[in-house]
Amino acid sequence: MKQKILKNIELYIFLVFSLVAVYFFYENKYIPSLDGPQHLYSARLITELLQGNDFISQYFRFNPVIVGNQTSLYIMALLMFVFPAWIAEKLFLTLYVAGMGISFRYFIRSVRPGGTWMYMLIFPFIFTSLFMLGYYNFSLAFVFLFFTLGYFKRTENRIGTRQLIWLTLLTTLIYLSHAVVF
């Protein structure tokens, strides 16, 4: 019973930290950053290309070679099908903050299955200077990195075909987000 109460308290504290971390995105209409507007512009171009805009198609096309550093652009482009750009950016940043908290929690719980609250230390490190400058792909790659490391730790003694497929998919997501983290 005491274990269940502690687990619930831990979950509530984690949720409170997550909500406090994303609260500041919603205080202002726009989020100032160095590269944020460029990401929104590129995501809008992707949205227009996917919608078949003939004018944009005269000047831009999709690169047939799969390269990294694009995950945030496609996520924001998908969000822009439903929301305006300024909301799509906020939702993407909310996904990033939540993803960092959850992925780091997953990683720490993979290393210490008995449980520890050490994963709460990620919250001050979510807002790195590179993230605040708008390097969204670089920051997002760490979400996939922590999931990959956690999954590897959980399956390191029983690597089979299924585990290799998942590890390949996760490392591909790291690469597509940002090659330097890869």
Solvent accessible surface area in square Angstrom, and as a share of the most:
residue,aa,sasa,rsa
1,M,182,0.81
2,K,156,0.66
3,Q,136,0.61
4,K,130,0.55
5,I,85,0.43
6,L,86,0.43
7,K,121,0.51
8,N,63,0.32
9,I,76,0.39
10,E,2,0.01
11,L,73,0.36
12,Y,133,0.51
13,I,57,0.29
14,F,11,0.05
15,L,83,0.41
16,V,85,0.49
17,F,90,0.38
18,S,17,0.11
19,L,118,0.59
20,V,84,0.48
21,A,11,0.09
22,V,17,0.09
23,Y,119,0.45
24,F,130,0.54
25,F,15,0.06
26,Y,103,0.39
27,E,98,0.44
28,N,97,0.50
29,K,101,0.43
30,Y,143,0.54
31,I,32,0.16
32,P,117,0.73
33,S,26,0.17
34,L,120,0.60
35,D,41,0.21
36,G,1,0.01
37,P,83,0.52
38,Q,91,0.41
39,H,13,0.06
40,L,30,0.15
41,Y,125,0.48
42,S,20,0.13
43,A,0,0.00
44,R,83,0.30
45,L,22,0.11
46,I,17,0.08
47,T,0,0.00
48,E,37,0.16
49,L,29,0.14
50,L,93,0.46
51,Q,108,0.48
52,G,47,0.45
53,N,48,0.25
54,D,113,0.58
55,F,130,0.54
56,I,29,0.15
57,S,56,0.36
58,Q,129,0.57
59,Y,146,0.55
60,F,84,0.35
61,R,185,0.68
62,F,80,0.33
63,N,88,0.45
64,P,108,0.68
65,V,97,0.56
66,I,138,0.70
67,V,53,0.30
68,G,14,0.13
69,N,77,0.40
70,Q,51,0.23
71,T,20,0.12
72,S,0,0.00
73,L,21,0.11
74,Y,81,0.31
75,I,47,0.24
76,M,0,0.00
77,A,0,0.00
78,L,111,0.55
79,L,34,0.17
80,M,10,0.04
81,F,86,0.36
82,V,114,0.66
83,F,76,0.32
84,P,64,0.40
85,A,31,0.24
86,W,83,0.29
87,I,48,0.24
88,A,0,0.00
89,E,9,0.04
90,K,7,0.03
91,L,49,0.24
92,F,2,0.01
93,L,1,0.01
94,T,34,0.20
95,L,100,0.50
96,Y,6,0.02
97,V,1,0.00
98,A,35,0.27
99,G,13,0.13
100,M,10,0.04
101,G,1,0.01
102,I,89,0.45
103,S,0,0.00
104,F,31,0.13
105,R,52,0.19
106,Y,55,0.21
107,F,45,0.19
108,I,8,0.04
109,R,55,0.20
110,S,8,0.05
111,V,69,0.40
112,R,139,0.51
113,P,114,0.72
114,G,78,0.75
115,G,32,0.31
116,T,22,0.13
117,W,111,0.39
118,M,96,0.43
119,Y,0,0.00
120,M,24,0.11
121,L,109,0.54
122,I,11,0.06
123,F,17,0.07
124,P,95,0.60
125,F,132,0.55
126,I,0,0.00
127,F,70,0.29
128,T,61,0.35
129,S,83,0.54
130,L,65,0.32
131,F,6,0.02
132,M,100,0.45
133,L,74,0.37
134,G,0,0.00
135,Y,72,0.28
136,Y,4,0.01
137,N,4,0.02
138,F,43,0.18
139,S,4,0.03
140,L,11,0.06
141,A,0,0.00
142,F,61,0.26
143,V,10,0.06
144,F,33,0.14
145,L,40,0.20
146,F,28,0.12
147,F,58,0.24
148,T,11,0.07
149,L,71,0.36
150,G,0,0.00
151,Y,39,0.15
152,F,95,0.39
153,K,80,0.34
154,R,109,0.40
155,T,4,0.02
156,E,68,0.30
157,N,146,0.75
158,R,149,0.54
159,I,71,0.36
160,G,30,0.28
161,T,104,0.60
162,R,167,0.61
163,Q,21,0.09
164,L,97,0.48
165,I,110,0.56
166,W,112,0.39
167,L,21,0.11
168,T,85,0.49
169,L,85,0.42
170,L,23,0.12
171,T,45,0.26
172,T,57,0.33
173,L,52,0.26
174,I,5,0.02
175,Y,77,0.29
176,L,45,0.22
177,S,0,0.00
178,H,39,0.17
179,A,55,0.43
180,V,116,0.66
181,V,21,0.12
182,F,134,0.56
